[in-house]
């Protein structure tokens, strides 16, 4: 396995991923419960919902060696 293909894991990346997960979960909850609607953010709502449907492991730059 090359150096570039090795999973990155340290306290800082784990903290960032944990923060991202909390943000994702909060936004998802707001959308699913109707507290955040397309009327609230008309220009960005569709993008936000579509991005939340993509698993973190499929995002470019995510290299933790995890599968979906």
DAVENZI-V307383 format. One record per pair of residues at least 4 apart in sequence whose ideal C-beta (glycine too) atoms are under 8 Angstrom apart, sorted by sequence separation. I is the first residue (numbers start at 1). J is the second residue. If there is no record, write none. Layout:
# DAVENZI-V307383
I&J + I&J
This chain:
# DAVENZI-V307383
1&5 + 2&6 + 9&13 + 10&14 + 11&15 + 12&16 + 13&17 + 14&18 + 15&19 + 16&20 + 17&21 + 18&22 + 19&23 + 20&24 + 21&25 + 22&26 + 23&27 + 24&28 + 25&29 + 26&30 + 27&31 + 28&32 + 29&33 + 31&35 + 36&40 + 38&42 + 41&45 + 44&48 + 45&49 + 46&50 + 47&51 + 48&52 + 49&53 + 50&54 + 54&58 + 55&59 + 58&62 + 1&6 + 8&13 + 9&14 + 30&35 + 31&36 + 36&41 + 40&45 + 54&59 + 57&62 + 29&35 + 30&36 + 31&37 + 56&62 + 38&45 + 41&48 + 57&64 + 37&45 + 38&46 + 27&36 + 36&45 + 57&66 + 57&67 + 58&68 + 57&68 + 55&68 + 31&48 + 31&49 + 27&48 + 31&52 + 28&52 + 27&52 + 24&52 + 24&56 + 21&56 + 20&56 + 17&56 + 17&64 + 13&64 + 8&63 + 9&64 + 7&63 + 8&64 + 7&64 + 5&63 + 7&65 + 6&65 + 7&66
